[in-house]
Amino acid sequence: MGFAADLIPIGLEYIAAAIEDLVDEVHIIDMDLEDASTQSFLDEYQPELVCISMSATDHHEGLRIAKIAKDAGCTTVLGGYHPTAIPEKLLAWPQVDLVVRGEGEDTMKELVQKASPRDVLGLSYKGARGIMHNGSRPFIQDLDALPFPARHLRRHKYHDHVTIHGGGERDVISMSRGCWGRCDFCCEPMMSRGRQRFRSPENVMQELLEIVAFHEGRPLHIFVTDPNFLGSPRRVDHLCDLLHPHALDIKFTVLVRVDSVVRNPALIAKMCANGICIYEMGIESPRAEDLMNVNKGITLEMQEKAVQILRANGAWAGGTFVIGLPNQTAEEIKQFPLYAKKIGLTGAAFGITTPFPGTKLYQELTQENLIVEHDWAKYDEMHSVYKLKHMSAEQLEELATYCHAKFWTLDTFIEQTRLSLKPDEKVPLQEFIKEMLVTLRFAWNTASDLQPEKMLTHMRIAAETSADPCVEAYTKNVGIHNIIDFPKSLLQVLGSQRIQFTLTENGVPITSYIIKTTKTTVEYVKAVSGRQDDATINLDADLENVNLSGHNNTLKLLKNFVGATVSLRGLEETWSRLRLLTAIGLESTRLITAQTDKVLDKIKKHPLPGWFK
């Protein structure tokens, strides 16, 4: 779930740092964040060499950019996992000149020094006799010798899309490379050949202090790119010793293996005490058969134990699952989100099994002639690309939506909020609503980008699945008022109400959320199928009218929701609805006044000439 933030191109930053002293100019352009066109940057910088980092999903976009660059007279270079796996197929395109296989720093350094691809290890290119593949380049053994990534070349700041971990500025760091795991569906065995290499803790600490200075001491969320962060527990332990005296305002997200957590409970406690508190684990499946078939090397007992260790230390326990493995049935897959909740995961993601080129899974399915989708843009873990035994591709894609909606019910969001709070602390209602809307916006944009043609279908499945009795049970047992700070004035004006918010499709109720209030508290929230008849206030939104697209404009997102509600049903002039409008109006006024006071205080502290005299 690191994908819930802007993906910082640290690979390109490493390469830029490696060649910066050898070339006249080097620029890093993150087209995901740019409004200007590729052509405009080519016109501005007039580069000789254009290097493009790409995954399988970026296949078409990478080739499109390469064609624009090639038409402008540039030499084009592709790199990353995808080009490393299929260099010959990419070089078959006229706009592709060279492919870097594996690590790029030393290969690019030698290329710009020689100004020729000949005999440069790790390069594939077009020669006089056709496509040439130079020998493989040995792994970089001394990672400490690499210059730190060229962060100074960034044109943008990177932020979290989802604010569960506090939002704010974001960065990434690589503390090791490779993984000794042998998972059949993973690209690492191909890229790192089952080896993991490490930087020294002292070198890592030096870069961390540089990152803090780069962000001018502001709070940070740092994503550690290592696919196996606990590959060397001894080094992590020493890093914690180095971190401790600095007391940095950093939260780290790390990727760890389940078995590594189980083997190192004391180290986990030490990591959490030093800000390494957000964990993503490859749970993969609640079926022992699946774990064995993909060479995962873990057990169901280890999964449960790992979550217990993390939760006992106040850590975020995230887990990823793969659905659509050979022999899985639809009914088995429907148990995945229930299992995720049962073992206590804080967050979960359910990716469709994708046979990326270079993996053992890809080789096996190719040999069996089972891969039916060859559009690389659909190799995104949201589309089914090979023939399944027990279901269609469409069914599996709908099951992915079902799994996410079944896990990410309202009680899951509230529980995440509870875990992030200090003792006796509550989150203001407006902040909770903001986080919910931004999270939904991220999910909306991801789905609409990758499956726009099926958007309404997936929205309906998510709405239907979100009706779950666990929401009412959780909000009653934990006490939603103990987590969310509901303004007293809001509740006093509303009084005793049953507010029902209903999602509909063509006017037909799908799922309703009922909020039971009194003059002093919110008793519970429940999510039910259809619509109930005893609500005192009814608000409807039709799926076809809901629009969550856009950026982090929370007010706009809220207006879209309200607009959908009003346009569909309207707020009738009843006493209860009048009280709702009055309560919202009073609370909005209070928030605006409080915000204005803050702005005025800042102006008083830093006045413009002539102010407040």
C-alpha positions as CSV (number, residue, x, y, z in Angstrom):
1,M,0.0,0.0,0.0
2,G,2.9,2.3,-0.6
3,F,1.1,3.0,-3.8
4,A,-1.1,5.3,-1.8
5,A,1.4,8.1,-2.3
6,D,3.2,9.7,-5.2
7,L,5.8,7.3,-6.5
8,I,9.2,9.1,-6.2
9,P,11.5,8.0,-9.1
10,I,14.4,7.2,-6.9
11,G,16.0,4.9,-9.6
12,L,16.3,7.9,-11.9
13,E,17.7,10.0,-9.1
14,Y,20.4,7.4,-8.4
15,I,21.4,7.4,-12.1
16,A,21.3,11.2,-12.3
17,A,23.7,11.4,-9.3
18,A,26.0,8.8,-10.9
19,I,26.4,10.8,-14.2
20,E,25.8,14.4,-13.0
21,D,29.5,15.3,-13.0
22,L,30.1,13.7,-16.4
23,V,27.5,15.5,-18.4
24,D,26.7,19.2,-19.1
25,E,23.1,18.9,-17.7
26,V,20.8,16.3,-16.3
27,H,17.1,16.8,-15.6
28,I,14.5,14.5,-14.0
29,I,10.9,15.0,-15.3
30,D,8.2,13.1,-13.5
31,M,5.4,13.2,-16.1
32,D,2.8,12.0,-13.5
33,L,3.1,15.4,-11.9
34,E,3.6,17.7,-14.9
35,D,1.0,19.7,-16.7
36,A,3.4,20.5,-19.6
37,S,3.9,18.1,-22.5
38,T,6.9,15.9,-23.2
39,Q,7.6,18.0,-26.3
40,S,7.8,21.2,-24.3
41,F,10.6,19.8,-22.1
42,L,12.4,18.5,-25.2
43,D,12.2,22.0,-26.7
44,E,13.4,23.6,-23.5
45,Y,16.3,21.4,-22.6
46,Q,17.4,20.0,-26.0
47,P,18.7,16.7,-24.6
48,E,20.9,14.3,-26.5
49,L,19.8,11.3,-24.3
50,V,16.4,10.6,-23.0
51,C,16.2,7.8,-20.3
52,I,12.8,6.3,-19.5
53,S,12.1,4.2,-16.4
54,M,9.1,1.9,-16.9
55,S,7.1,-1.0,-15.5
56,A,4.8,-3.3,-17.5
57,T,1.9,-1.1,-16.9
58,D,3.9,1.9,-18.4
59,H,4.6,-0.1,-21.6
60,H,2.5,2.0,-24.0
61,E,3.2,5.3,-22.2
62,G,6.9,4.6,-22.2
63,L,6.9,3.9,-25.9
64,R,4.8,7.0,-26.6
65,I,7.4,9.2,-24.8
66,A,10.2,7.4,-26.6
67,K,8.7,8.1,-30.0
68,I,8.4,11.8,-29.2
69,A,12.0,11.9,-28.1
70,K,13.2,9.9,-31.1
71,D,11.3,12.2,-33.5
72,A,13.1,15.1,-31.8
73,G,16.5,13.5,-32.6
74,C,17.3,12.1,-29.2
75,T,18.9,8.7,-28.4
76,T,16.4,6.8,-26.2
77,V,17.2,4.4,-23.3
78,L,14.7,2.3,-21.4
79,G,15.3,0.7,-18.0
80,G,13.6,-0.9,-15.1
81,Y,12.1,-4.4,-14.3
82,H,10.0,-4.6,-17.5
83,P,12.8,-3.6,-20.0
84,T,15.2,-5.9,-18.2
85,A,12.8,-8.8,-18.7
86,I,11.9,-8.2,-22.4
87,P,14.8,-6.2,-24.0
88,E,14.4,-7.8,-27.4
89,K,10.7,-7.0,-27.6
90,L,11.2,-3.4,-26.7
91,L,14.1,-2.9,-29.1
92,A,11.9,-4.2,-31.9
93,W,10.2,-0.8,-31.8
94,P,11.9,1.9,-34.0
95,Q,11.8,4.5,-31.3
96,V,13.9,2.5,-28.8
97,D,17.7,2.6,-29.2
98,L,19.0,1.0,-26.0
99,V,17.8,-1.0,-23.0
100,V,19.6,-1.1,-19.7
101,R,19.3,-4.5,-18.0
102,G,19.5,-4.6,-14.2
103,E,21.1,-1.9,-12.2
104,G,21.6,1.3,-14.1
105,E,24.2,3.5,-12.3
106,D,27.5,1.9,-13.6
107,T,26.0,1.1,-17.0
108,M,24.8,4.6,-17.6
109,K,28.1,6.0,-16.3
110,E,30.1,3.9,-18.7
111,L,27.8,4.7,-21.6
112,V,28.1,8.5,-21.3
113,Q,31.9,8.2,-20.9
114,K,32.3,6.0,-24.0
115,A,29.5,7.7,-26.0
116,S,28.9,4.2,-27.5
117,P,27.0,1.1,-26.3
118,R,29.7,-1.2,-27.6
119,D,31.0,-3.6,-24.9
120,V,29.1,-1.7,-22.2
121,L,28.0,-4.5,-19.8
122,G,24.3,-4.6,-19.0
123,L,23.3,-2.9,-22.3
124,S,21.1,-4.3,-25.2
125,Y,21.0,-2.2,-28.4
126,K,20.6,-2.1,-32.1
127,G,23.8,-2.8,-34.0
128,A,24.8,-3.3,-37.6
129,R,24.0,-7.0,-37.3
130,G,20.7,-6.5,-35.5
131,I,19.9,-6.5,-31.8
132,M,23.0,-6.9,-29.7
133,H,23.0,-8.1,-26.0
134,N,26.2,-7.2,-24.2
135,G,27.2,-9.4,-21.3
136,S,25.4,-9.0,-17.9
137,R,26.9,-6.4,-15.6
138,P,28.0,-7.8,-12.1
139,F,26.0,-6.5,-9.2
140,I,27.3,-3.4,-7.4
141,Q,28.9,-4.9,-4.3
142,D,29.7,-1.7,-2.4
143,L,26.4,0.1,-2.2
144,D,27.9,2.7,0.2
145,A,30.1,3.9,-2.7
146,L,27.0,5.1,-4.7
147,P,26.3,8.8,-4.4
148,F,23.0,9.6,-2.7
149,P,20.0,10.1,-5.0
150,A,19.9,13.6,-6.7
151,R,16.9,14.9,-4.7
152,H,18.0,18.5,-5.6
153,L,16.8,17.8,-9.1
154,R,13.1,17.3,-8.1
155,R,10.7,19.8,-9.6
156,H,7.9,18.9,-7.2
157,K,7.2,18.0,-3.6
158,Y,5.8,14.6,-3.0
159,H,2.9,14.0,-0.6
160,D,0.7,11.2,0.7
161,H,-2.6,10.7,-1.3
162,V,-4.1,9.0,1.7
163,T,-3.8,10.7,5.1
164,I,-4.1,7.7,7.4
165,H,-0.5,8.1,8.5
166,G,-0.7,11.8,9.0
167,G,-0.2,13.1,5.4
168,G,2.5,15.7,5.0
169,E,5.7,15.5,3.0
170,R,7.1,12.2,1.8
171,D,10.4,10.7,0.7
172,V,11.9,7.3,-0.1
173,I,15.2,5.6,0.7
174,S,16.8,2.3,-0.4
175,M,18.8,0.6,2.3
176,S,19.4,-2.6,0.5
177,R,18.9,-4.2,-2.9
178,G,17.4,-7.6,-3.8
179,C,15.7,-10.3,-1.9
180,W,16.6,-13.9,-1.1
181,G,13.0,-15.0,-1.4
182,R,11.9,-17.2,-4.2
183,C,8.2,-16.4,-4.7
184,D,7.0,-17.6,-8.1
185,F,5.1,-14.4,-8.9
186,C,7.8,-11.9,-7.9
187,C,10.2,-10.1,-10.2
188,E,13.0,-10.0,-7.6
189,P,14.4,-13.5,-8.3
190,M,15.0,-12.4,-11.9
191,M,16.3,-9.0,-11.0
192,S,18.5,-9.9,-8.1
193,R,19.1,-13.6,-8.7
194,G,18.1,-14.5,-5.1
195,R,20.7,-12.2,-3.5
196,Q,20.4,-9.3,-1.2
197,R,23.1,-6.6,-0.7
198,F,23.1,-4.1,2.0
199,R,24.3,-0.6,2.8
200,S,26.0,0.0,6.1
201,P,23.8,1.5,8.8
202,E,26.2,4.4,9.1
203,N,25.8,5.2,5.4
204,V,22.0,5.0,5.7
205,M,22.0,7.3,8.7
206,Q,24.1,9.8,6.8
207,E,21.5,9.9,4.0
208,L,18.6,10.1,6.5
209,L,20.1,13.2,8.0
210,E,20.5,14.7,4.5
211,I,16.9,13.9,3.8
212,V,15.8,15.7,7.0
213,A,17.9,18.7,6.0
214,F,16.4,18.6,2.5
215,H,12.9,18.8,4.0
216,E,14.0,21.5,6.4
217,G,13.2,19.5,9.5
218,R,9.5,19.1,8.7
219,P,7.6,15.9,9.7
220,L,8.2,13.1,7.2
221,H,6.8,9.8,6.0
222,I,9.6,7.8,4.4
223,F,8.9,4.7,2.4
224,V,11.8,2.2,2.4
225,T,12.0,0.6,-1.0
226,D,13.7,-2.6,0.2
227,P,11.6,-5.6,-0.7
228,N,13.0,-7.5,2.3
229,F,13.7,-4.9,5.0
230,L,14.6,-7.5,7.7
231,G,16.9,-9.4,5.4
232,S,19.7,-8.6,7.9
233,P,18.3,-8.1,11.4
234,R,21.7,-7.3,12.8
235,R,22.0,-4.2,10.5
236,V,18.5,-3.0,11.3
237,D,19.2,-3.3,15.0
238,H,22.3,-1.2,14.6
239,L,20.4,1.4,12.5
240,C,17.9,1.7,15.4
241,D,20.8,2.5,17.7
242,L,21.9,5.2,15.4
243,L,18.4,6.6,15.0
244,H,17.6,6.8,18.7
245,P,19.7,9.8,19.8
246,H,18.4,12.0,16.9
247,A,14.7,11.6,17.8
248,L,13.7,12.4,14.2
249,D,10.1,13.3,13.3
250,I,9.9,10.5,10.8
251,K,7.5,7.6,10.3
252,F,8.9,4.8,8.2
253,T,7.0,2.3,6.0
254,V,8.9,-1.0,5.5
255,L,8.2,-4.2,3.5
256,V,8.9,-7.3,5.6
257,R,8.4,-11.0,5.4
258,V,6.1,-12.7,7.8
259,D,8.7,-15.1,9.0
260,S,11.2,-12.3,9.7
261,V,8.7,-10.6,12.0
262,V,8.0,-13.8,13.9
263,R,11.7,-14.5,14.4
264,N,12.5,-11.0,15.7
265,P,9.8,-9.8,18.1
266,A,12.3,-7.9,20.3
267,L,13.7,-6.1,17.3
268,I,10.2,-5.2,16.1
269,A,9.6,-3.4,19.5
270,K,12.9,-1.6,19.1
271,M,12.0,-0.6,15.5
272,C,8.6,0.8,16.5
273,A,10.2,2.8,19.3
274,N,12.4,4.5,16.6
275,G,9.6,5.4,14.1
276,I,9.7,2.2,12.0
277,C,6.0,1.6,12.7
278,I,4.2,1.0,9.4
279,Y,4.6,-2.6,8.0
280,E,3.5,-4.2,4.8
281,M,3.7,-8.0,4.7
282,G,3.1,-10.5,1.9
283,I,0.3,-12.5,3.5
284,E,-0.7,-13.8,0.0
285,S,-3.4,-16.3,0.9
286,P,-5.2,-18.0,3.8
287,R,-4.7,-21.3,2.0
288,A,-1.7,-23.4,3.0
289,E,-1.8,-25.0,-0.4
290,D,-1.3,-21.6,-2.1
291,L,1.6,-20.7,0.1
292,M,3.3,-23.9,-0.8
293,N,2.6,-23.7,-4.5
294,V,4.2,-20.2,-4.8
295,N,7.2,-21.1,-2.7
296,K,6.4,-18.5,-0.1
297,G,8.1,-20.2,2.8
298,I,5.6,-19.2,5.5
299,T,2.7,-20.8,7.3
300,L,-0.7,-19.7,8.4
301,E,0.4,-19.8,12.0
302,M,3.3,-17.4,11.2
303,Q,0.8,-15.0,9.6
304,E,-1.3,-14.7,12.7
305,K,1.7,-14.5,15.0
306,A,3.3,-11.7,12.9
307,V,0.2,-9.6,13.1
308,Q,0.0,-10.2,16.9
309,I,3.6,-9.0,17.3
310,L,3.0,-5.9,15.3
311,R,-0.3,-4.9,16.9
312,A,1.2,-5.5,20.4
313,N,3.8,-2.8,19.6
314,G,1.2,-0.3,18.3
315,A,2.4,-0.8,14.7
316,W,0.4,-0.6,11.5
317,A,0.0,-4.2,10.3
318,G,-0.6,-4.2,6.6
319,G,-0.9,-7.2,4.4
320,T,-1.1,-8.0,0.7
321,F,-2.9,-10.9,-0.9
322,V,-2.8,-12.4,-4.4
323,I,-6.2,-13.6,-5.7
324,G,-6.7,-15.7,-8.9
325,L,-3.9,-18.2,-8.4
326,P,-4.3,-21.5,-10.2
327,N,-6.9,-23.7,-8.5
328,Q,-8.5,-20.9,-6.4
329,T,-12.3,-20.7,-6.6
330,A,-14.6,-17.7,-6.2
331,E,-15.9,-18.9,-2.8
332,E,-12.4,-19.4,-1.5
333,I,-11.4,-15.9,-2.7
334,K,-14.4,-14.4,-0.9
335,Q,-12.9,-15.7,2.4
336,F,-9.7,-13.6,1.9
337,P,-11.0,-10.3,3.4
338,L,-12.7,-12.1,6.2
339,Y,-9.4,-13.9,7.0
340,A,-7.6,-10.5,6.9
341,K,-10.0,-9.1,9.5
342,K,-9.8,-12.3,11.6
343,I,-6.1,-12.2,12.0
344,G,-6.2,-8.5,12.9
345,L,-4.6,-6.8,9.8
346,T,-4.9,-3.0,10.0
347,G,-4.9,-2.6,6.2
348,A,-5.1,-5.0,3.3
349,A,-4.8,-5.0,-0.5
350,F,-5.9,-7.7,-2.8
351,G,-4.1,-7.9,-6.1
352,I,-5.0,-10.1,-9.1
353,T,-2.3,-12.6,-9.8
354,T,-0.2,-11.1,-12.6
355,P,2.5,-13.1,-14.4
356,F,5.1,-10.5,-15.0
357,P,7.7,-11.4,-17.6
358,G,10.8,-12.8,-16.1
359,T,9.0,-14.6,-13.2
360,K,8.7,-18.3,-12.8
361,L,4.9,-17.9,-13.0
362,Y,5.1,-16.2,-16.4
363,Q,7.4,-19.0,-17.7
364,E,5.0,-21.8,-16.5
365,L,1.8,-20.1,-17.9
366,T,3.6,-19.4,-21.2
367,Q,4.6,-23.0,-21.5
368,E,1.0,-24.1,-20.8
369,N,-0.3,-21.5,-23.3
370,L,-2.6,-20.0,-20.7
371,I,-1.8,-16.3,-21.1
372,V,-4.6,-14.8,-23.1
373,E,-4.0,-11.1,-22.6
374,H,-0.9,-9.5,-24.2
375,D,-1.7,-5.9,-23.6
376,W,1.1,-4.9,-21.1
377,A,-1.1,-2.0,-19.9
378,K,-3.3,-4.6,-18.2
379,Y,-0.5,-6.1,-16.2
380,D,-1.4,-3.9,-13.3
381,E,-2.8,-6.4,-10.8
382,M,-6.3,-5.2,-11.5
383,H,-6.9,-7.1,-14.7
384,S,-6.9,-10.9,-15.2
385,V,-4.5,-11.8,-18.0
386,Y,-4.4,-15.6,-18.1
387,K,-7.0,-18.3,-18.4
388,L,-8.5,-19.5,-15.1
389,K,-9.9,-22.9,-14.2
390,H,-12.9,-21.9,-12.1
391,M,-14.0,-18.4,-13.2
392,S,-13.9,-15.9,-16.0
393,A,-11.6,-12.9,-16.1
394,E,-14.5,-10.6,-15.5
395,Q,-15.6,-12.5,-12.4
396,L,-12.1,-12.3,-10.9
397,E,-11.9,-8.6,-11.5
398,E,-15.2,-8.1,-9.8
399,L,-14.0,-10.3,-6.9
400,A,-11.0,-7.9,-6.4
401,T,-13.5,-5.1,-5.8
402,Y,-15.5,-7.3,-3.5
403,C,-12.5,-8.2,-1.4
404,H,-11.4,-4.6,-1.0
405,A,-14.9,-3.4,-0.1
406,K,-15.5,-6.3,2.3
407,F,-12.3,-5.5,4.2
408,W,-12.5,-1.7,4.0
409,T,-15.8,-1.3,5.7
410,L,-16.5,1.8,7.8
411,D,-15.4,0.1,11.0
412,T,-12.0,-0.6,9.5
413,F,-11.5,3.1,8.8
414,I,-12.6,4.0,12.3
415,E,-10.3,1.4,13.8
416,Q,-7.3,2.8,11.8
417,T,-8.1,6.2,13.2
418,R,-8.3,4.8,16.8
419,L,-4.9,3.2,16.4
420,S,-3.3,6.5,15.3
421,L,-4.6,8.4,18.3
422,K,-2.8,9.0,21.6
423,P,-4.6,7.9,24.9
424,D,-7.7,10.1,25.5
425,E,-7.3,11.8,22.1
426,K,-10.1,12.1,19.6
427,V,-10.1,13.1,15.9
428,P,-12.3,16.1,15.0
429,L,-15.3,15.1,12.9
430,Q,-14.3,17.4,10.0
431,E,-10.8,15.8,9.9
432,F,-12.2,12.3,9.9
433,I,-14.6,13.2,7.1
434,K,-11.7,14.8,5.2
435,E,-9.6,11.6,5.5
436,M,-12.5,9.4,4.4
437,L,-13.1,11.6,1.3
438,V,-9.5,11.8,0.3
439,T,-9.1,8.0,0.7
440,L,-12.2,7.4,-1.4
441,R,-10.9,9.9,-4.0
442,F,-7.6,7.9,-4.3
443,A,-9.6,4.6,-4.8
444,W,-11.9,6.3,-7.3
445,N,-9.0,7.8,-9.4
446,T,-7.1,4.5,-9.4
447,A,-10.2,2.5,-10.5
448,S,-11.2,5.1,-13.1
449,D,-7.7,5.2,-14.6
450,L,-7.4,1.4,-14.8
451,Q,-10.9,0.2,-15.5
452,P,-13.0,3.2,-16.7
453,E,-15.3,1.1,-18.8
454,K,-16.5,-0.9,-15.8
455,M,-16.6,1.9,-13.3
456,L,-20.3,1.8,-12.5
457,T,-20.3,-2.0,-12.1
458,H,-17.5,-1.9,-9.6
459,M,-19.1,1.0,-7.7
460,R,-22.3,-1.1,-7.4
461,I,-20.3,-4.1,-6.1
462,A,-18.5,-2.0,-3.6
463,A,-21.7,-0.4,-2.4
464,E,-23.5,-3.8,-2.0
465,T,-20.5,-5.3,-0.2
466,S,-20.1,-2.4,2.2
467,A,-23.4,-3.4,3.9
468,D,-22.1,-5.3,6.9
469,P,-23.4,-5.9,10.5
470,C,-19.8,-5.5,11.8
471,V,-20.1,-1.7,11.4
472,E,-22.9,-1.5,13.9
473,A,-21.3,-4.0,16.3
474,Y,-18.0,-2.1,16.2
475,T,-19.4,1.4,16.7
476,K,-21.5,0.2,19.6
477,N,-18.8,-1.8,21.3
478,V,-15.9,0.6,20.9
479,G,-18.0,3.7,21.1
480,I,-17.6,5.9,18.0
481,H,-17.9,9.0,20.3
482,N,-14.7,7.8,22.0
483,I,-12.8,8.1,18.7
484,I,-14.4,10.9,16.8
485,D,-15.1,14.3,18.4
486,F,-18.6,15.3,17.4
487,P,-19.2,19.0,18.1
488,K,-21.6,19.4,21.0
489,S,-23.5,22.2,19.3
490,L,-24.1,20.0,16.3
491,L,-25.6,17.2,18.4
492,Q,-27.6,19.6,20.6
493,V,-29.3,21.1,17.5
494,L,-29.9,17.8,15.9
495,G,-31.2,16.0,18.9
496,S,-32.5,12.5,18.6
497,Q,-32.3,11.5,14.9
498,R,-31.8,8.5,12.7
499,I,-30.0,10.0,9.7
500,Q,-30.1,7.6,6.7
501,F,-27.7,8.1,3.8
502,T,-28.6,5.8,0.9
503,L,-26.6,4.9,-2.2
504,T,-28.9,4.2,-5.1
505,E,-28.7,3.1,-8.8
506,N,-31.3,4.5,-11.0
507,G,-33.3,5.3,-7.9
508,V,-33.2,1.8,-6.5
509,P,-31.6,1.6,-3.0
510,I,-28.4,-0.4,-2.7
511,T,-26.9,0.3,0.7
512,S,-27.8,2.7,3.5
513,Y,-25.7,4.1,6.3
514,I,-27.8,5.0,9.4
515,I,-26.4,7.3,12.0
516,K,-28.2,7.3,15.4
517,T,-27.7,10.5,17.3
518,T,-28.9,12.0,20.7
519,K,-28.4,15.4,22.1
520,T,-25.1,14.4,23.6
521,T,-23.6,11.6,21.5
522,V,-23.7,9.3,18.5
523,E,-24.9,5.9,19.6
524,Y,-24.0,3.9,16.6
525,V,-23.6,3.7,12.8
526,K,-24.9,0.8,10.8
527,A,-24.6,-0.3,7.2
528,V,-27.6,-2.2,5.8
529,S,-28.7,-3.4,2.4
530,G,-31.5,-1.4,0.8
531,R,-33.3,1.3,2.8
532,Q,-34.9,1.3,6.3
533,D,-38.3,2.9,6.9
534,D,-37.8,4.4,10.3
535,A,-35.2,7.1,9.5
536,T,-36.1,10.7,10.5
537,I,-33.8,12.2,7.8
538,N,-33.2,10.6,4.4
539,L,-30.3,11.6,2.1
540,D,-29.8,9.8,-1.2
541,A,-27.0,9.8,-3.8
542,D,-27.2,7.9,-7.1
543,L,-24.0,6.2,-8.2
544,E,-24.3,7.8,-11.6
545,N,-24.2,11.3,-10.0
546,V,-21.3,10.7,-7.6
547,N,-18.0,12.1,-8.8
548,L,-14.8,11.8,-6.7
549,S,-12.3,12.7,-9.4
550,G,-9.7,15.4,-9.0
551,H,-6.9,16.2,-6.6
552,N,-6.8,16.9,-2.8
553,N,-9.6,19.4,-2.8
554,T,-11.7,18.1,0.1
555,L,-14.3,20.9,-0.2
556,K,-14.9,20.0,-3.8
557,L,-15.3,16.3,-3.0
558,L,-17.8,17.1,-0.2
559,K,-19.7,19.4,-2.6
560,N,-19.9,16.5,-5.1
561,F,-21.4,14.3,-2.4
562,V,-23.9,17.0,-1.3
563,G,-24.8,17.9,-4.8
564,A,-25.5,14.3,-5.6
565,T,-27.8,14.1,-2.5
566,V,-29.7,17.3,-3.1
567,S,-30.2,16.8,-6.8
568,L,-31.6,13.3,-6.4
569,R,-34.0,13.8,-3.5
570,G,-33.9,17.3,-2.2
571,L,-34.2,18.4,1.5
572,E,-37.8,18.6,2.3
573,E,-39.0,21.3,4.6
574,T,-39.5,19.1,7.6
575,W,-38.5,20.0,11.1
576,S,-35.8,17.3,11.2
577,R,-34.2,18.4,8.0
578,L,-34.3,22.0,9.1
579,R,-32.5,21.1,12.3
580,L,-29.9,19.2,10.2
581,L,-29.3,22.3,8.0
582,T,-29.1,24.5,11.0
583,A,-26.6,22.3,12.8
584,I,-24.4,22.1,9.7
585,G,-24.6,25.9,9.3
586,L,-23.7,26.6,12.9
587,E,-20.8,24.2,12.8
588,S,-19.5,25.5,9.5
589,T,-19.6,29.1,10.9
590,R,-17.7,27.9,14.0
591,L,-15.0,26.3,11.8
592,I,-14.7,29.3,9.5
593,T,-14.4,31.6,12.5
594,A,-11.7,29.4,14.1
595,Q,-9.7,29.3,10.8
596,T,-10.0,33.1,10.4
597,D,-8.7,33.6,13.9
598,K,-5.7,31.4,13.1
599,V,-4.9,33.4,10.0
600,L,-5.2,36.7,11.9
601,D,-2.9,35.5,14.6
602,K,-0.3,34.6,11.9
603,I,-0.7,38.0,10.3
604,K,-0.2,39.7,13.7
605,K,3.0,37.7,14.3
606,H,4.3,38.5,10.8
607,P,2.5,41.7,9.8
608,L,2.9,43.5,6.5
609,P,4.1,47.1,6.7
610,G,1.4,49.4,8.0
611,W,-0.8,46.6,9.4
612,F,-2.1,46.7,13.0
613,K,-0.8,50.1,13.8
